[in-house]
Amino acid sequence: MFKSILYFISTIFKNRNYDIVFVYLNHFNREGETPFFKNFIEVCKENNINYIEFEETDLKGAYSHYPRNSRAIPLDFITLIQVLLRKIFTDKDKNYSIEKYDNYYEREKKVSKIIKNIFFRKFNSKVYIVLANNNVTLWREINPLAKIIDYQHGMIWNGHDTTLVDFEPHQIKTKNSIINMVYGKRFRDLLIDFDKTNFYSQNNVIDIGFYNKISSYQKRENKRVILYSLQNVDLGSNREYYEIIKKIIYSNQDYFIQNNYKIIFKNHPRYDRNDKLIFEEELSFVSWVDDNVSIDKITNDISLHITSKSTTAFDFALKGIPTIFVDMLSSRSPKDIFFNQYNYPIKEFRVTKKEQLEPLLDMLETNQKYQEYSYQVYSWAKEFYQEFDEKKFINLIKNSEYSHEN
């Protein structure tokens, strides 16, 4: 907080001009920095592009176990002021409710205008690149002609609450004229084709590529080691979800033991430490991976993936690892997203009953069948993900309408 206060107090008196501002929440950090922006920042360094990183956090401490980036300027002081101003305006006028988006947006504009006039009068940037639409109304108020770009940070589909719902883009995108950078052409086409308002177009959806390097396909073998990616986040109590997982594990435990299967569980990065999956007895075939271990560090040790509808299905598909989707809880159904919108290539890999898992594992016992499915999912994921396009990124940020002289 002290570092944050010093910086933003200084902006009252000192001109701050940047080519790019990067903004993100610290729960996107891995090993002390966010991997999402690493390619962009390398390009900035190589091309003498002036940039700064702003890192936000949850002031209540929900993300306190995530490391802070020592290079970034904490946005904590501005966040605190936003919280106080929102409280003042909401108490004064009950119409500023989150349920009424137009009024909620007007409140954000009012808050942003006050903050701009105090702390950002001498602050200018040509481009803002954010994750999860982070504070886009504030950046738009500060620099009305800047490019504000939201970089994809997971899956996007028709039904994603900040991207596309009922075939219409979220108002935070349209009201702030947000440009969208996505991992690949299939994600770009999904946004454009599913948008009945025609907001998304070739001009504001850019297939910039994935932040990690995409490896060429290599043959894999079935090691009978399964990673189970949990989605224990942002949905209140997970007890019903956990009970379903326990049913799957307990009802198939004899099969796992007899066939030498190992099940490794991994929590969602933002799971509640006080709300955990706990088995009532010790299971010899079950283990846990440390919360901070990246997916890249465990892909060589596993051969199969299980989840409900996690974006990790793509991460593992890019390594040739098939995913079995557990569809036994309506709020986490993968049917519409993965099977109807993304067209996951192995239609049988959707479990709606606990008894369906064993036959699927039997089917994968044949090495030829496993390799066939492995290559299918890799080819499928490659349609959505492509290598980072440096030239396209440079063209996007340099062809900006904004200039410091404006």
N, C-alpha and C positions, 0 to 999 in steps of 0.2 A: 504493500500500500504506500509506503514512504517513497519508493522509486516512482510509483505512478503519480503521486501528488507533485513531486518535484518536476517531472516532465510536463505535466499539463498546466501547472502554474507558470512554467517558463513560456508556454505557447501564448500566454496573454501578452507577453512583451516582445517575443522573438519570432521573426518570420520562419515558417517551416514549410519548405517546398519539396515535394517528392514526386517521382514519376509513378511509383506504385506503393500502395499501402496494402499489406497482407493482414487479414483479421481472422481470428479463429478462437474457439474455446479450448482451454487447456486439456480437456478430456480427449482431444484428438492427438495429444502428444504420445510418442513412443520413445523411450530412452532419452528423454530430455528435449525433444523437438518433434514437430509434426512432420510426418513423411509426405503428406499431401502436397506441400509446397516446395519440396527439396529441388525438383527440376526447375521450377520457376526462379528460385533464388540463385541457383547456379547460373542460369542464363543472365540474370541481373548482374551478377559479379563479373561474368565474362565480357559483358557489353557495357560496363560502366553505367548501368541504369540505377538511379538513386531510389532506394526503397527503405521502408521501415516495417517492422512487424509489431502488431498490437495483439496481445493475448488477454482474453477475457476468462473469467472463472465464475463459478457459482459462489456468491458471497456467504451462503449458508454453510459452505464446506463440503458440498456433495462431491466435488472433484478434488478434494484435498489430497487424496492418495495418488493423484497423477502429478508427475514432475512438471515444474515450470521451466519454460525456456529462458535461459539466462540472457539470450540476445534480445528477446522481445521486451517491449514496453508494456507492463501490465495495464490493462484498461480498468482496473479495479476502482479507481477514484471516480471515473466517469460513470461506471456502473452504479456506484453508490448514489451519486447525484440523480441518475435516472430513476432509481428506486424511490428516492424521496420525492421527486417531482411527480412521478406517477401516482404516488400515494396522495399527494396534495390535490391533484386534479380529479382523481377518482372520488375522493371524499367531498369535494366541492360540487361535482356534477356526476350524478349516478349514471348519466348517459355514456360516460367513458367506460364502457364495459367491454370485456374481451369477447362476450357473446355477440356484440354488435360490431362487426369488423370496421365499418366506416367510421364509427365514433372512436373505436380503439385506434385506428390509423390517425385520425385527427389529433388524438391525445399524444401519440408518438411524434407527430409533426410539431406539436406545440412544445413538447419536452425538448426535442431536437433543436428547435429554433433558439430556445433559451441557452442551451449548452453551447451552440455555435457562437452566439453573440458574446459569450463570456470567454470560452476557452479556444475557439477555433476561428476567430476573426482573421488571424494571420496564418492560418493553416491551409495549404493547397496541395491537391494531388490530381494527377491526370487519370489514374486508374485505381480502383479498389478491388481487391480479389478476396472473397470471403468464402467461408464454409457454412452451409446450413442457413443462408440468408442472414448472416450475423450482422445485426445493427444496420441493415441497408437503408432504413429511413433516415437515420442519423447522417450517414455518408452522403445521401442524396441532398439533404438539407445543407450540408457543409459545402459541397461542390455540385451544384445543379447540372453542370455540363460534363462531369466526369463519367467515365465508363465504370459501371459497377458490375462486377462479374462474380457469379456464384459457381464455384467449382464443385462438381459432383463428389460426394463423400460416401456414397453407398449405392443402394439400388434406387431407381426411380421408376415409377409405374403410374398408371391411372388408378388413383386411390391413395397415393402418397400425399400426406396432408399439406406439405409446403411446395408441392410441384404441380400435381394435376389431380383434381377430384371431380368426378362426374363429367369428365371430358372438358373441364375448364381449368386454366391455370390459377394458382393462388393469387389473390389480389396484391399480396406483398410484391410479387413479381411484376405485375402489370402497372401498379401505381408508381413503382420506382424504376421502371424501364430496365429490368435486370437482363443482362446477357448471361447465357448459361454455357459453361464449358463441361463437356461430358467425356466419358472414357472411350467411346467409339461410335461407329455409325448406327448400329442397331438401337442404342439408347437415344441418339439424335432423332432417328426416324420415328421411334415410339412417341416421343414428345410431340413432334410435328403432326404425325398421322392421327394421334388420339385427341388432339386439341381442336374442338369444334369452333373455337373463337378465332383461330388463325393468329393468335399472339405469337406462338412459337413458330419460327421460320428458319430458313437457311442463314439469315442475317444475325439471329440472336441465339442460335444453338450451334456451338462450335465443337466438333469432334477433335479435341485437343490431344486425347490419349490418356493412358493410365500413368499414375505416378511411379509405379514400380516397373522394372524391366520384365518383359514377357518372354519366358524361355521357349525354345522350340520343343516339340513333343518328344518325349523319351518313353520307351516301353516301361511299364510298371508290372509288378507281380503282386498278387494278393497275399499280404503278410498276416492277414487276419487280425489286424489292429485297426480299431474304429475310433475316430474322434467324434465326440458328441458335442456340438456347439450349442450351448444354452442361450436362450433369449429371455433371461430373467431381468428385464429392465422396463421402467416407465409404465408398468401396467398394474401398479398396486400390488396386492398380495399375489404371490405365485403358487399358492398351495395347490390349486386345481391343476396347474401346469406340472408341478412337481409330482403329483399323484399319478398323472398319466405316464411320466417318465419312469416312475417306480414300477408301474404295472408292466411296462415293456421290459424292463431289466429283470424283474423277479420272475415273470412268466417265461422268460427265455433263458434263465440262468443255467439250467442243465445243459442246454444246447451250447451256450458259450463255453462252459467248462469242458464238455466232452470234445469240442472241436478246437480247443486251444485259442479261443478269441480273447482279445484284450479290449476293454472299453476305457477310453480316456475322456474325461469330461473337462470342458473349458468354459468358464463363465463369460458372459458378455462383458466387454470392457467397462460398462457403466452400471453393473449390477449393484444392488444394495447389499453391503457386507453383512447386514443384520437379517437378511432374508435369503437363506441358502438351501440348496438341495442336500438333504441329509438322509443317508440310508440307515435303517434301524439296525442293520447287522453288517459286519465286515464282509465284503465280497472280494474274493481273491483276484478276480478278473477286472476289477474296477480301480482306476487311479485318477489323479487330477493333475492337470498341467498348471504351472504357476500363472497367475493372472497377467503378469507382465511379459510372458514369453510370446514372441510374434509367431504368426502362422508359418512364415518362411522357415523358422527354426525347427518345426516339427513335421513338415510335409514328407521328408524322407523316411520317417518312422511309421507312417500310417498308410493304409491302403483303401480306406473307406470312410465316408463322412455321413453323419446323421444330424439333422436339424429340423426345425419347423419351416421357417422361411427366411433364414439368415443370408445376408450377402456373402457369407463365407462359402456358400455353395459355388459362387463364381470363382473365389480365390482358389478353391481346391480343384475345380474343373480345369483351371489354367495349368494345373500340375498333373492333369490326367486322373484325378481322383473323383470317382462318382459319389453323388449324394443321394441318400434315401431320405425322403421328406415325411416326417410324422405329421399326419393331418387328423388329429383327434381332439382338437380344441378350436372352436369356430373363430375365436379372435386371432388365432395365429394360422389360419388356413393358408397353405401355399398354392391351393388349386388355381385361384384366379391369377395370381402373380406369376408363378413359375410355369404352370402348365398351360394356362390360357393366353397370357400375354407374352411370356418369354419363350414358350414352346420348348420346355425342357425335353431332351431327345429320348429319355427312357421313361415311357409312360407308366411302366409297372412300378417305378420307384416312388410310389405314393402310398403310405401306410395309413389306413383308416381304422384298422383293428390290430391289437397287439399280436394276434396269431399270424399276421401277414409277414412279419419280419423274417422268421426262420426260412420259409420257402425262397425269399429273395437272396438270403445268404447262401443257401444251397445252390442256387443258380450261378452264383459267382465263384463256386469252387472250381469250375473248369477254367484253366488258365487262359484258354483261347477266348472264352466268353468274357472274362474279366478284361482282357486287353481290348476286346471289341468295344465294350462299354467305356473303357478308359479313353480310347481315341475319340469316341462319339462326343463325350462331354467336353473334351479339349477343343474339338472343332466347333462345337456350339458356343463355348465361351469366347473363342477368338472372333466371333461375329460381333460381340458386344465390346470387346476390349482391344485396343491397338496401342502401339508404341507411342510415346510422347513425341509430338511434332514440334520441334524447336522453332522452325521457320514460321509455322502458323501462329505460334505464340508471340513471336517478335512482331509479326505483321499486325496482330490483334492489338497489342499494347501500344505500338508506335503510331498506328493510324487512329489516333484519338482526336476527337473534336475539341477537347479541352486544352487550353494553354494557360500558363501563369499570367499572361497579359490580360486575360479576359476580366 
